[in-house]
Amino acid sequence: MNLYDVLRRPVVTEKTMIATDEFNKVTFEVDMRANKILVKQAVEKAFDVTVMDVNIMVVPVKTTRRSQKSIRIRHPKWKKAIVTLKPGDRIQMFEGV
């Protein structure tokens, strides 16, 4: 897998912005096949920062129920990575959001 295929998009929510400001942690949506080592290499290469720690989790499927037998999937499962950066390192796209 190419390192540029690992990172899909940044996750920009109120909670992730607080984590970025206070704890220097950045959240990304990553490919389902990605592991901690690939995420660390991709972030370091793409943004020229030093990664201290990577936490990965799979966000479960969100479903809707129309009747007792009809279940629809609203959002499929996806994987997100919370990357802790070295103190003093910043990623510019998260500045001022």
Chimera marker file (.cmm) of the C-alpha trace (Angstrom):
<marker_set name="trace">
<marker id="1" x="0.000" y="0.000" z="0.000" r="1" g="1" b="0" radius="0.5"/>
<marker id="2" x="1.274" y="3.451" z="-0.947" r="1" g="1" b="0" radius="0.5"/>
<marker id="3" x="1.824" y="5.808" z="2.004" r="1" g="1" b="0" radius="0.5"/>
<marker id="4" x="-0.349" y="8.463" z="0.380" r="1" g="1" b="0" radius="0.5"/>
<marker id="5" x="-3.268" y="6.000" z="0.221" r="1" g="1" b="0" radius="0.5"/>
<marker id="6" x="-3.227" y="5.485" z="4.001" r="1" g="1" b="0" radius="0.5"/>
<marker id="7" x="-4.601" y="8.895" z="5.033" r="1" g="1" b="0" radius="0.5"/>
<marker id="8" x="-8.084" y="9.632" z="3.687" r="1" g="1" b="0" radius="0.5"/>
<marker id="9" x="-9.085" y="12.920" z="5.329" r="1" g="1" b="0" radius="0.5"/>
<marker id="10" x="-8.737" y="14.794" z="8.602" r="1" g="1" b="0" radius="0.5"/>
<marker id="11" x="-11.602" y="14.450" z="11.056" r="1" g="1" b="0" radius="0.5"/>
<marker id="12" x="-12.596" y="17.993" z="12.020" r="1" g="1" b="0" radius="0.5"/>
<marker id="13" x="-15.074" y="18.088" z="14.888" r="1" g="1" b="0" radius="0.5"/>
<marker id="14" x="-15.338" y="20.104" z="18.060" r="1" g="1" b="0" radius="0.5"/>
<marker id="15" x="-13.832" y="17.295" z="20.104" r="1" g="1" b="0" radius="0.5"/>
<marker id="16" x="-10.852" y="16.784" z="17.771" r="1" g="1" b="0" radius="0.5"/>
<marker id="17" x="-10.117" y="20.515" z="17.690" r="1" g="1" b="0" radius="0.5"/>
<marker id="18" x="-9.960" y="20.581" z="21.509" r="1" g="1" b="0" radius="0.5"/>
<marker id="19" x="-7.595" y="17.583" z="21.446" r="1" g="1" b="0" radius="0.5"/>
<marker id="20" x="-5.429" y="19.338" z="18.854" r="1" g="1" b="0" radius="0.5"/>
<marker id="21" x="-5.192" y="22.543" z="20.865" r="1" g="1" b="0" radius="0.5"/>
<marker id="22" x="-4.706" y="21.047" z="24.325" r="1" g="1" b="0" radius="0.5"/>
<marker id="23" x="-2.956" y="17.724" z="23.794" r="1" g="1" b="0" radius="0.5"/>
<marker id="24" x="-1.307" y="18.101" z="20.354" r="1" g="1" b="0" radius="0.5"/>
<marker id="25" x="-3.331" y="15.163" z="18.956" r="1" g="1" b="0" radius="0.5"/>
<marker id="26" x="-4.572" y="15.082" z="15.357" r="1" g="1" b="0" radius="0.5"/>
<marker id="27" x="-7.326" y="12.767" z="14.068" r="1" g="1" b="0" radius="0.5"/>
<marker id="28" x="-7.478" y="11.258" z="10.570" r="1" g="1" b="0" radius="0.5"/>
<marker id="29" x="-9.753" y="8.869" z="8.737" r="1" g="1" b="0" radius="0.5"/>
<marker id="30" x="-7.473" y="6.116" z="7.443" r="1" g="1" b="0" radius="0.5"/>
<marker id="31" x="-7.744" y="3.134" z="5.124" r="1" g="1" b="0" radius="0.5"/>
<marker id="32" x="-9.228" y="-0.023" z="6.677" r="1" g="1" b="0" radius="0.5"/>
<marker id="33" x="-6.031" y="-1.971" z="5.850" r="1" g="1" b="0" radius="0.5"/>
<marker id="34" x="-3.752" y="0.549" z="7.596" r="1" g="1" b="0" radius="0.5"/>
<marker id="35" x="-1.904" y="-0.241" z="10.820" r="1" g="1" b="0" radius="0.5"/>
<marker id="36" x="-0.065" y="1.952" z="13.331" r="1" g="1" b="0" radius="0.5"/>
<marker id="37" x="3.283" y="1.705" z="11.565" r="1" g="1" b="0" radius="0.5"/>
<marker id="38" x="1.845" y="2.759" z="8.187" r="1" g="1" b="0" radius="0.5"/>
<marker id="39" x="-0.080" y="5.661" z="9.730" r="1" g="1" b="0" radius="0.5"/>
<marker id="40" x="3.028" y="6.906" z="11.531" r="1" g="1" b="0" radius="0.5"/>
<marker id="41" x="5.131" y="6.757" z="8.351" r="1" g="1" b="0" radius="0.5"/>
<marker id="42" x="2.418" y="8.450" z="6.273" r="1" g="1" b="0" radius="0.5"/>
<marker id="43" x="1.934" y="11.368" z="8.704" r="1" g="1" b="0" radius="0.5"/>
<marker id="44" x="5.678" y="11.913" z="9.117" r="1" g="1" b="0" radius="0.5"/>
<marker id="45" x="6.262" y="11.882" z="5.359" r="1" g="1" b="0" radius="0.5"/>
<marker id="46" x="3.231" y="13.975" z="4.368" r="1" g="1" b="0" radius="0.5"/>
<marker id="47" x="3.481" y="16.713" z="7.012" r="1" g="1" b="0" radius="0.5"/>
<marker id="48" x="7.175" y="16.633" z="8.043" r="1" g="1" b="0" radius="0.5"/>
<marker id="49" x="6.452" y="16.204" z="11.779" r="1" g="1" b="0" radius="0.5"/>
<marker id="50" x="7.569" y="13.727" z="14.451" r="1" g="1" b="0" radius="0.5"/>
<marker id="51" x="4.906" y="11.279" z="15.638" r="1" g="1" b="0" radius="0.5"/>
<marker id="52" x="5.110" y="10.130" z="19.259" r="1" g="1" b="0" radius="0.5"/>
<marker id="53" x="2.110" y="7.769" z="19.424" r="1" g="1" b="0" radius="0.5"/>
<marker id="54" x="-0.703" y="6.407" z="17.237" r="1" g="1" b="0" radius="0.5"/>
<marker id="55" x="-4.057" y="5.076" z="18.456" r="1" g="1" b="0" radius="0.5"/>
<marker id="56" x="-6.339" y="3.355" z="15.937" r="1" g="1" b="0" radius="0.5"/>
<marker id="57" x="-9.997" y="2.429" z="16.286" r="1" g="1" b="0" radius="0.5"/>
<marker id="58" x="-12.752" y="1.134" z="14.031" r="1" g="1" b="0" radius="0.5"/>
<marker id="59" x="-15.934" y="3.186" z="14.147" r="1" g="1" b="0" radius="0.5"/>
<marker id="60" x="-18.909" y="0.791" z="13.897" r="1" g="1" b="0" radius="0.5"/>
<marker id="61" x="-21.706" y="0.775" z="11.328" r="1" g="1" b="0" radius="0.5"/>
<marker id="62" x="-24.587" y="3.199" z="11.860" r="1" g="1" b="0" radius="0.5"/>
<marker id="63" x="-27.907" y="1.618" z="10.968" r="1" g="1" b="0" radius="0.5"/>
<marker id="64" x="-31.517" y="2.677" z="10.559" r="1" g="1" b="0" radius="0.5"/>
<marker id="65" x="-34.551" y="0.517" z="11.219" r="1" g="1" b="0" radius="0.5"/>
<marker id="66" x="-37.666" y="0.993" z="9.069" r="1" g="1" b="0" radius="0.5"/>
<marker id="67" x="-39.593" y="-1.997" z="10.384" r="1" g="1" b="0" radius="0.5"/>
<marker id="68" x="-38.714" y="-5.058" z="12.415" r="1" g="1" b="0" radius="0.5"/>
<marker id="69" x="-37.217" y="-6.839" z="9.416" r="1" g="1" b="0" radius="0.5"/>
<marker id="70" x="-35.844" y="-3.947" z="7.407" r="1" g="1" b="0" radius="0.5"/>
<marker id="71" x="-32.451" y="-2.656" z="8.533" r="1" g="1" b="0" radius="0.5"/>
<marker id="72" x="-30.525" y="-0.186" z="6.402" r="1" g="1" b="0" radius="0.5"/>
<marker id="73" x="-26.929" y="0.916" z="6.753" r="1" g="1" b="0" radius="0.5"/>
<marker id="74" x="-26.609" y="4.713" z="6.886" r="1" g="1" b="0" radius="0.5"/>
<marker id="75" x="-22.832" y="4.889" z="7.272" r="1" g="1" b="0" radius="0.5"/>
<marker id="76" x="-20.445" y="1.973" z="6.777" r="1" g="1" b="0" radius="0.5"/>
<marker id="77" x="-17.726" y="1.224" z="9.291" r="1" g="1" b="0" radius="0.5"/>
<marker id="78" x="-14.502" y="3.205" z="8.995" r="1" g="1" b="0" radius="0.5"/>
<marker id="79" x="-11.167" y="3.413" z="10.741" r="1" g="1" b="0" radius="0.5"/>
<marker id="80" x="-9.769" y="6.481" z="12.458" r="1" g="1" b="0" radius="0.5"/>
<marker id="81" x="-6.332" y="7.196" z="13.854" r="1" g="1" b="0" radius="0.5"/>
<marker id="82" x="-5.490" y="9.626" z="16.638" r="1" g="1" b="0" radius="0.5"/>
<marker id="83" x="-1.892" y="10.744" z="16.176" r="1" g="1" b="0" radius="0.5"/>
<marker id="84" x="0.057" y="12.360" z="19.024" r="1" g="1" b="0" radius="0.5"/>
<marker id="85" x="2.706" y="14.768" z="17.757" r="1" g="1" b="0" radius="0.5"/>
<marker id="86" x="5.977" y="15.751" z="19.390" r="1" g="1" b="0" radius="0.5"/>
<marker id="87" x="5.638" y="18.883" z="21.552" r="1" g="1" b="0" radius="0.5"/>
<marker id="88" x="6.266" y="21.912" z="19.358" r="1" g="1" b="0" radius="0.5"/>
<marker id="89" x="5.234" y="20.206" z="16.088" r="1" g="1" b="0" radius="0.5"/>
<marker id="90" x="2.060" y="21.437" z="14.386" r="1" g="1" b="0" radius="0.5"/>
<marker id="91" x="0.175" y="20.571" z="11.205" r="1" g="1" b="0" radius="0.5"/>
<marker id="92" x="-0.735" y="23.762" z="9.335" r="1" g="1" b="0" radius="0.5"/>
<marker id="93" x="-4.147" y="22.647" z="8.041" r="1" g="1" b="0" radius="0.5"/>
<marker id="94" x="-5.465" y="22.532" z="11.615" r="1" g="1" b="0" radius="0.5"/>
<marker id="95" x="-4.325" y="26.032" z="12.527" r="1" g="1" b="0" radius="0.5"/>
<marker id="96" x="-7.155" y="28.539" z="12.897" r="1" g="1" b="0" radius="0.5"/>
<marker id="97" x="-10.010" y="26.125" z="12.167" r="1" g="1" b="0" radius="0.5"/>
<link id1="1" id2="2" r="1" g="1" b="0" radius="0.2"/>
<link id1="2" id2="3" r="1" g="1" b="0" radius="0.2"/>
<link id1="3" id2="4" r="1" g="1" b="0" radius="0.2"/>
<link id1="4" id2="5" r="1" g="1" b="0" radius="0.2"/>
<link id1="5" id2="6" r="1" g="1" b="0" radius="0.2"/>
<link id1="6" id2="7" r="1" g="1" b="0" radius="0.2"/>
<link id1="7" id2="8" r="1" g="1" b="0" radius="0.2"/>
<link id1="8" id2="9" r="1" g="1" b="0" radius="0.2"/>
<link id1="9" id2="10" r="1" g="1" b="0" radius="0.2"/>
<link id1="10" id2="11" r="1" g="1" b="0" radius="0.2"/>
<link id1="11" id2="12" r="1" g="1" b="0" radius="0.2"/>
<link id1="12" id2="13" r="1" g="1" b="0" radius="0.2"/>
<link id1="13" id2="14" r="1" g="1" b="0" radius="0.2"/>
<link id1="14" id2="15" r="1" g="1" b="0" radius="0.2"/>
<link id1="15" id2="16" r="1" g="1" b="0" radius="0.2"/>
<link id1="16" id2="17" r="1" g="1" b="0" radius="0.2"/>
<link id1="17" id2="18" r="1" g="1" b="0" radius="0.2"/>
<link id1="18" id2="19" r="1" g="1" b="0" radius="0.2"/>
<link id1="19" id2="20" r="1" g="1" b="0" radius="0.2"/>
<link id1="20" id2="21" r="1" g="1" b="0" radius="0.2"/>
<link id1="21" id2="22" r="1" g="1" b="0" radius="0.2"/>
<link id1="22" id2="23" r="1" g="1" b="0" radius="0.2"/>
<link id1="23" id2="24" r="1" g="1" b="0" radius="0.2"/>
<link id1="24" id2="25" r="1" g="1" b="0" radius="0.2"/>
<link id1="25" id2="26" r="1" g="1" b="0" radius="0.2"/>
<link id1="26" id2="27" r="1" g="1" b="0" radius="0.2"/>
<link id1="27" id2="28" r="1" g="1" b="0" radius="0.2"/>
<link id1="28" id2="29" r="1" g="1" b="0" radius="0.2"/>
<link id1="29" id2="30" r="1" g="1" b="0" radius="0.2"/>
<link id1="30" id2="31" r="1" g="1" b="0" radius="0.2"/>
<link id1="31" id2="32" r="1" g="1" b="0" radius="0.2"/>
<link id1="32" id2="33" r="1" g="1" b="0" radius="0.2"/>
<link id1="33" id2="34" r="1" g="1" b="0" radius="0.2"/>
<link id1="34" id2="35" r="1" g="1" b="0" radius="0.2"/>
<link id1="35" id2="36" r="1" g="1" b="0" radius="0.2"/>
<link id1="36" id2="37" r="1" g="1" b="0" radius="0.2"/>
<link id1="37" id2="38" r="1" g="1" b="0" radius="0.2"/>
<link id1="38" id2="39" r="1" g="1" b="0" radius="0.2"/>
<link id1="39" id2="40" r="1" g="1" b="0" radius="0.2"/>
<link id1="40" id2="41" r="1" g="1" b="0" radius="0.2"/>
<link id1="41" id2="42" r="1" g="1" b="0" radius="0.2"/>
<link id1="42" id2="43" r="1" g="1" b="0" radius="0.2"/>
<link id1="43" id2="44" r="1" g="1" b="0" radius="0.2"/>
<link id1="44" id2="45" r="1" g="1" b="0" radius="0.2"/>
<link id1="45" id2="46" r="1" g="1" b="0" radius="0.2"/>
<link id1="46" id2="47" r="1" g="1" b="0" radius="0.2"/>
<link id1="47" id2="48" r="1" g="1" b="0" radius="0.2"/>
<link id1="48" id2="49" r="1" g="1" b="0" radius="0.2"/>
<link id1="49" id2="50" r="1" g="1" b="0" radius="0.2"/>
<link id1="50" id2="51" r="1" g="1" b="0" radius="0.2"/>
<link id1="51" id2="52" r="1" g="1" b="0" radius="0.2"/>
<link id1="52" id2="53" r="1" g="1" b="0" radius="0.2"/>
<link id1="53" id2="54" r="1" g="1" b="0" radius="0.2"/>
<link id1="54" id2="55" r="1" g="1" b="0" radius="0.2"/>
<link id1="55" id2="56" r="1" g="1" b="0" radius="0.2"/>
<link id1="56" id2="57" r="1" g="1" b="0" radius="0.2"/>
<link id1="57" id2="58" r="1" g="1" b="0" radius="0.2"/>
<link id1="58" id2="59" r="1" g="1" b="0" radius="0.2"/>
<link id1="59" id2="60" r="1" g="1" b="0" radius="0.2"/>
<link id1="60" id2="61" r="1" g="1" b="0" radius="0.2"/>
<link id1="61" id2="62" r="1" g="1" b="0" radius="0.2"/>
<link id1="62" id2="63" r="1" g="1" b="0" radius="0.2"/>
<link id1="63" id2="64" r="1" g="1" b="0" radius="0.2"/>
<link id1="64" id2="65" r="1" g="1" b="0" radius="0.2"/>
<link id1="65" id2="66" r="1" g="1" b="0" radius="0.2"/>
<link id1="66" id2="67" r="1" g="1" b="0" radius="0.2"/>
<link id1="67" id2="68" r="1" g="1" b="0" radius="0.2"/>
<link id1="68" id2="69" r="1" g="1" b="0" radius="0.2"/>
<link id1="69" id2="70" r="1" g="1" b="0" radius="0.2"/>
<link id1="70" id2="71" r="1" g="1" b="0" radius="0.2"/>
<link id1="71" id2="72" r="1" g="1" b="0" radius="0.2"/>
<link id1="72" id2="73" r="1" g="1" b="0" radius="0.2"/>
<link id1="73" id2="74" r="1" g="1" b="0" radius="0.2"/>
<link id1="74" id2="75" r="1" g="1" b="0" radius="0.2"/>
<link id1="75" id2="76" r="1" g="1" b="0" radius="0.2"/>
<link id1="76" id2="77" r="1" g="1" b="0" radius="0.2"/>
<link id1="77" id2="78" r="1" g="1" b="0" radius="0.2"/>
<link id1="78" id2="79" r="1" g="1" b="0" radius="0.2"/>
<link id1="79" id2="80" r="1" g="1" b="0" radius="0.2"/>
<link id1="80" id2="81" r="1" g="1" b="0" radius="0.2"/>
<link id1="81" id2="82" r="1" g="1" b="0" radius="0.2"/>
<link id1="82" id2="83" r="1" g="1" b="0" radius="0.2"/>
<link id1="83" id2="84" r="1" g="1" b="0" radius="0.2"/>
<link id1="84" id2="85" r="1" g="1" b="0" radius="0.2"/>
<link id1="85" id2="86" r="1" g="1" b="0" radius="0.2"/>
<link id1="86" id2="87" r="1" g="1" b="0" radius="0.2"/>
<link id1="87" id2="88" r="1" g="1" b="0" radius="0.2"/>
<link id1="88" id2="89" r="1" g="1" b="0" radius="0.2"/>
<link id1="89" id2="90" r="1" g="1" b="0" radius="0.2"/>
<link id1="90" id2="91" r="1" g="1" b="0" radius="0.2"/>
<link id1="91" id2="92" r="1" g="1" b="0" radius="0.2"/>
<link id1="92" id2="93" r="1" g="1" b="0" radius="0.2"/>
<link id1="93" id2="94" r="1" g="1" b="0" radius="0.2"/>
<link id1="94" id2="95" r="1" g="1" b="0" radius="0.2"/>
<link id1="95" id2="96" r="1" g="1" b="0" radius="0.2"/>
<link id1="96" id2="97" r="1" g="1" b="0" radius="0.2"/>
</marker_set>
